[in-house]
Amino acid sequence: MEQSNQSCISLTAFADTPYIPAQLVQDIHGVLSVDCAEGQVIESWHIVLAIDISGSMTGGKIEAVISSVMLILEHLRDADRVSIIQFNDQVTLLTETPVELRDGRATLCSILKNISVSGCTNITDAIIQSVAVARRRGCYSQIIMFTDGVHNAGSELRKAFDTISSMPFDRKIPINTFSVGPDPDAKELMKFASATGGDYAHVESTNQICGKLLILIDNIATTVSTNCILTMTARAGGRIVGVNGVSRLRELVVAKKYQINVGSMYIGRSQKIMCRLSVRVLTDDEMCGNSVNDLQVIADITCVAGDATLSGDFHVSRIEDSILSQEHSDCLSDARLEKLMAEIIAKALDHAEDGELRRAEFAISEGISALRSGYIRNKGAIDELTKLGEIFASGEQYNRRRNSAYEYMGCYNK
């Protein structure tokens, strides 16, 4: 059911080291960029809304979520369908069948207005039921979950991750998680989003919920392909030894073949991935069948997005004066910045989760110094790290602001 135009999604693949001397084994980086410029968008979606109605959603939280969702219903298209699930200790499907918005907005608003809060928070069963409802329709689906609490009822969270892991690799259903207020388990909510190609956001007011929901809905409405699959296949002399980007920050691999589900490609999205490659320069005899115009091909790349298949490769030259083009240099700089930011923030959050806020603050300071003095300089990234450092420096207030810290992480962990 995928749809994509060959012309609207582009693949760029290149090695950051264009030349390697003969008879040398060297580790280099390969850079992949998948970009979506324009194209025919998916015409309708099934949106599953999972809303936490536990007792802690009082104090204006449930009102903020419901009013925001009702506003967003006006921005979804008439052809879209919506299912609503509420959860506390138990999980309840409030719509027997998905409601088409063309004639069903009033029905959905009536359901939302009748929601009341009580009980504990069963995130595990809410995830499992939401995935089941999304799968049932056999169409393009996304899940949007709102919760303000830590999972404290029902089965352990591992079962929710087992459900996510059981999704076919090329048919992941995005789970977008919104943590409402200061108390949710942001780390786990971000994991749900990252593992499925969804987004994580921390919100504390109606305006914040509406703003971030509008961005999400716009991305869904302009999606041209879901489950974009990248496959890297190393040739003779090459090995894939590390991957940065997509759903896990530092994924160590040693393989001849590796696949990545980049997720949905919407208009304007650019996904950059860096992988570490071990390269042995081939002899003249070995070059037969593994070279093009005196270029040693390290790995072949294919990108399958719906009905489109794109191809590229990582290669190095045997000509000493080979240099990167300006386009590739710019792409490499962006990829290096994203990789560095992800590593800095992950290190700081690891310290913070161990209760070592001073070490977390120091990790951010080190990152800022690296950005100011190194070959990667970016004022916007420095400003982001400075704001994050202030969260760690807030001491006792960190628990209240940790969700914001994880939202920074979510921006670089996709």
N, C-alpha and C positions, 0 to 999 in steps of 0.2 A: 504493500500500500504506500510505499514511499513515492515521493515525487520530487523531482529536481530537474533543473535545466543545466545541460552541460556548460552553457555559457555563463551561468550566474555564480558558480562556485569555482574557485581557482585554487591550485595547489602549487606552492613554491617549496623546493627542497634543494639544499646545498650544504656543503661542508664548510666549516669556518676556517679550515686550513686548505687553501687551494693547491698547495704543492708539498709533496713529501719526497725527500731524496731516496734513491734506490737503496735496497737492502736495509731498510729501516722498519722497525715496528714502533708504532706511535698511537697514543690515544688522542682522538680529535672529537669535536662536537659536530653533530648534524643538526640543522635547523629546518623545521617544518612549519609552514604557515598555510592554514586553510582559511580562505576569505570568501565571503558572500557579498556580492555587490547588489544584485537585483534578481528578480525572477518571479515565476508564478507561485503565489503563496498557497498554503494548504487552506482549503475553503471553509472547513468547519472543524471544531474541536469538541471533545467531551471533557469538561472541566469538573473534577471531583473536589469539592470543598469539604475539608475535615476540620471541624471547629471544636475546640476544647471548651466544655461547659462545666468544668470542675468548680468547686466552691471558691477557689482562689481567683477566678475570673471576675470577681466582683470589683467594686471600686472604679467602675467606668471602663474596664477592659473589654467586657463582652459587648457593651454598647458601642465602643469604638470599632470593634471588629465587624459587628453586624451592620452598622451604618456605612462603613467602608465597602463591605461586600455588596450592599444594596446599590451603592453608587457605581461600583465596577460593573454590575449587571447591565447598566445602561451603555457601557463602553464595549461590551462584548457584542459580537455580530448576531443577527437574527438566526442564522443557521447553526450557531453554537448550541450545545446542550450542556446542562448542569445537573450534577447530582450533589446532594448535601448529606454529610454524615456528621453527627454530633457524638462526642465521647467524653465520658468521665470514668467511673469504674467500668461501665458497660459502653458498648459501641452500638449506635442505632442509625440505620439508614432511613432518612426522613423522606426520600423520594423513591417510590417503588420502581419507577423507570426514569431515565434521564429526561429532564424537561427542556424542550426546545424553546429558546428565548423569543422566537417570533411571536408566540402567543402566551408564553409562560412566565413572563417577568413578575406579574402580579401574584401568581401562585407561589413563586419562590420567595418574594418579599413577605408574604403572609406566613410562610413557614419560618422564616428568619425572625419575625417579630414575636413568635410564640416560644422562642428558645428561652429557657431559664437555667440557672446554674445550681449545682450541688455536687457533692461527692469528691472523689480523688481523680488522679490522672493516669489513664491507661493508654500510653502512647503506642505500645507494641501492637495491641489488637486494632488500634485505629489505623496504623500503617498497613497491617495485614488485610483488613477489610477494605481500605481505600484501594489497594492494589487489585483486590478481587473485583471490586466494582468497576475499576478502570479497564480491566482486562475483558470484562463481560461484554462490552459493546463491540469489540473487534474493530475499533476505529482509532483515530489519533486522540490520545488522552494525555492529560497532565493532572497532577494532584497538587493542591495548594492547602497546606496545613497551618493552622493558627493555634498556638499553645503558649501558656504563661508559666507552666510548671515543670518540675522534674518528674519523670516517670516514677510512680509510686503505687501502681495497682496492676493486677494481671500478670502475664508472663514476663520473663526477663527480656531486656532489649535485644539480646542475641537472636531471638526468634524473628524479630522484625528484620534484622540484617540477613538472616537466612532466607527470608521471603524475597528480599532485594536480590540476593545472590542467585536465587533460582530463576530470575528473569532471563530469558534468552539474551545472549550477548548483543545481538543485533536488533533487539526489540525492548530496550529499556524504557520504562515509563518515568518521566521526570517527576520527582517529588520536591516541590518548592516549599521551604519551611520558613515561617514567620515566628520569631520569638517575641512575645508581647510582654513588656515590662522588664523588671530587673532580674527576675529569678530563674528563667528557664535554663535547662542544661544545653547551653549554646553549642558545646563541643559535639554532643551527639546529634543535635539537629543539623549542624553543618555537615556531619558525616552522611546523614541520610540524603541531603541535597547533592553532595559531591559524588556519592556513589552512583547516582542515577542521572547526572547531568542537569539537576535542578539548581535553583538559586536559594541562598540563605540570606535572610535580612533580619535585623533587630529593630523593633519599632516600639515606641512608647506613647504615641498619640494618634488620634484619628488622621491628622494631616500626614504624619509619617507613613501610616498604613496605606492611605490613599495614594500618596506619591510613589511609593515603591510598588504597589499593586499595579498602578497605571503603566509603569515601565515594564513590569513583567507581562502584562496583558498585551502591550504593544509588541514586545518581542515574540509572543506566541502568535499574534495576528499576522506578523511578517515572516513567519517561518516558512522556508521553502523546502526543507528536507529534515527528517528526523533520523537519529542514529547513523551519523556519518562515521564510517569505519575506515581507519587507516591501517594498512598492513606494510610492515617493513620486513624485507627478506634479504639477509646478508649473502653476498657472493663469496667466492674463494678469496681468502686473505682478510675477510671482515668478520667482526663479531659485534653484536649489540650488547653493551655492558651496563647501560644505565638509561633511564628515561625520566625526564623532569616535565611536569605539567599535567594537564587533564585532572583526573580525580585524586591522584596521590602525588604528594610533593616529591618525595625521593624514593623512587621505586627501582631497586637494584635488580637487574636481570643479566643473565649471560645466555644469549640465544642467537640462533641463526634466523629465527622468525619471531615477530612480535606484532600483536594487534592492539589497537586503541579504539575505543568508542568515544568519539569527540562529542557526541550528543547532537542536539538540534542546531541547524545552521539557519539563522534568521538574517534578514537584510541588515548589513552593517557590521555583522560579527566578524572578528578576526581572531582565530585561535592559533597561538604559537606554541610549539613544543620543541624542547631541546633534548637530544639523546646523545649519549656518549658512545663512541665507536672505537673499537680496537682495530687498527689497520696494519697489515703486513704488506709492504710493497711487493708486488709480484715480479717474478722473473719474466724475461721476454717470452719464453715458451708458455708460461702460465697466463700471460696476457691474452692469449688467443681465446676469444669467446667471452672475455671479461673486460673488454676495453672498447671505447668509441673515440676515434680521432686522438689516440695516445692518452686518453683519460682512463684511469682505472676506476671501474664502477665498484663501489664498496657495498652498496645495498640498493635494491629496487624498492620503490614506493608505489603503492596503489591506494587510491582514495575512492571509496564507493559511497555515493550519496544519492539514494533513491535509484533512479534509472541511469544515472551518470557514473562513469568510471574514468577517473583521471590517473595519470601515471607520471612518475618522476624518478629521480635517483640521487644518491649521494655519490660523488666522485671526486677524485684528486688527480692533479695533472703531474706528468713527468717532466713538464717544462718549467724551469726554475723561475722565470719571470712572471708566472701566472699570478694574478691578483683578483680580489673580489670586486664585483661591480658595485657601483654606488647603491643600487637598489638592494643588493644582498647585504651590503654593509649596514644600511639603515635597519633592515629586518633583523640582522644579527644583534644590533644594539638594543632593539626593543625586546628581543627574546632574552638577552643577557640581563636586562633590567628586571623583567618579570621573574626570572629565575632567582636573581639575587634578593629581590624583595620577598619572595616566598620563603626563602631560606632564613632571612633575618627574622621575619615575623614568626615562623614556626619555632625557631630557637627561643625567642622571647616567650612565646606562649608555653613552651615546655617548662621553662623555669617558673613561670607564673603558676602553672597548675601544680607544681611541687611546693608552692608557697614561698618561692624565692623571688619576691618582687624586685629587690635591688639588683639581682643578677639579670632579671628580665629587662629592667631599665638600662642596665649596662650593655646588654646585647643590642638594644635599639641605638644607644649612643655609638657603639662600634659600627653599626650599620650606616649611621649618618656620616661618620668619619670616612668610611669606605666610599660612600657616594660622593663626598666632597673632594677626596684626594685621589681616587682611582680613575680608571679610564672610562667608567660609567658615571656620568654626572647628569643629574636630573633634579631640578628644583622642586617640581611637583612631588616626586617620590620622597624627597627630603622633608617636605611639608607634611606628607602623610605620616612618615615615621615620627616626626616631632609630636604630632597629635596623639599617636599611639603611645609614645613615651610618657606623655602626660597622664594617660590612663593608668599605666603601671606605677607612676610616681604618686598616684592618689592614695596609696596605702590602704586604709580601711575601706575606702570607697571602691576598691577594685572589684569586689564581688558584685557590686551594683553595675559596674561599667564593663565587666568582662565580655558581655554580649556584643558590645561595640567593638572590642578587640577582635572577637571571632568574625565579625562582619568584615573587618579589614582582611582577615585571613581568607574569607570566602571569595574576595575579589581576585585573589591570586591562586586559589586552589580549585581550578575548574578543568 
